Each structure stands twice: as C-alpha cells, then as structure tokens.
Amino acid sequence: MGQTLQRHLGHRGGLLPGQYCVEPDVNLPHVKVTSLCCPSCGIIEKLGNGHVIDRQGRVTPSWSCVTVTCSFWEWLELEGWGER
C-alpha cells in the first residue's frame, strides 16, 4: 500500500495535507462523505463514487489529485477507518 492518511475528527475545513474526515453530506445529512486533503498540494476533495473503502481502510482504485498542476497519484489507506 502507498500513502497512509491520518484520521481528522473535525470538519473538512480543518484538514491538513495527508488527513481525512468523515462527515454528513451537506445536501443529504443521512449520507456520510469521506473528504481527504491531498498530501502533495493540500486541496480538499470528496472521495468519489467510484472508490471503495474496505474494512482495513484501503481505498481502491488508486486515487489521483484533481488539481492540474499536482501529480499525486497513489494507493491510499485510511488510518483508524474501522475504529469508532
């Protein structure tokens, strides 16, 4: 596995590069979304519908940053994913 992202317990506005958080969707509060902060450029993005997170926190397929000037593309693992 490639990059491990650290869990952030606050909202997405407080994410630092290399962190992720899970919070209710703004439009659908009963739906949880996973947001992550690119370890390379620091942009905050929601994890796309095409991605799956297994019980150990491994994200498939690999994730690439949407920023045109960023070349980050890596397999991700979300630290503490199964913890409550």
Secondary structure as the mmCIF struct_conf table of DSSP 4:
data_model
#
loop_
_struct_conf.conf_type_id
_struct_conf.id
_struct_conf.beg_label_comp_id
_struct_conf.beg_label_asym_id
_struct_conf.beg_label_seq_id
_struct_conf.end_label_comp_id
_struct_conf.end_label_asym_id
_struct_conf.end_label_seq_id
STRN STRN1 GLN A 3 ARG A 7
BEND BEND1 GLY A 10 GLY A 10
HELX_RH_3T_P HELX_RH_3T_P1 ARG A 12 GLY A 14
TURN_TY1_P TURN_TY1_P1 PRO A 17 GLY A 18
STRN STRN2 GLN A 19 PRO A 24
BEND BEND2 VAL A 26 ASN A 27
TURN_TY1_P TURN_TY1_P2 PRO A 29 HIS A 30
BEND BEND3 VAL A 31 VAL A 31
STRN STRN3 LYS A 32 CYS A 37
TURN_TY1_P TURN_TY1_P3 PRO A 39 CYS A 41
STRN STRN4 ILE A 44 LYS A 46
HELX_LH_PP_P HELX_LH_PP_P1 LEU A 47 GLY A 48
TURN_TY1_P TURN_TY1_P4 ASN A 49 GLY A 50
STRN STRN5 VAL A 52 ILE A 53
TURN_TY1_P TURN_TY1_P5 ARG A 55 GLN A 56
STRN STRN6 ARG A 58 SER A 64
TURN_TY1_P TURN_TY1_P6 VAL A 68 THR A 69
STRN STRN7 TRP A 73 LEU A 78
TURN_TY1_P TURN_TY1_P7 GLU A 79 GLY A 82
#
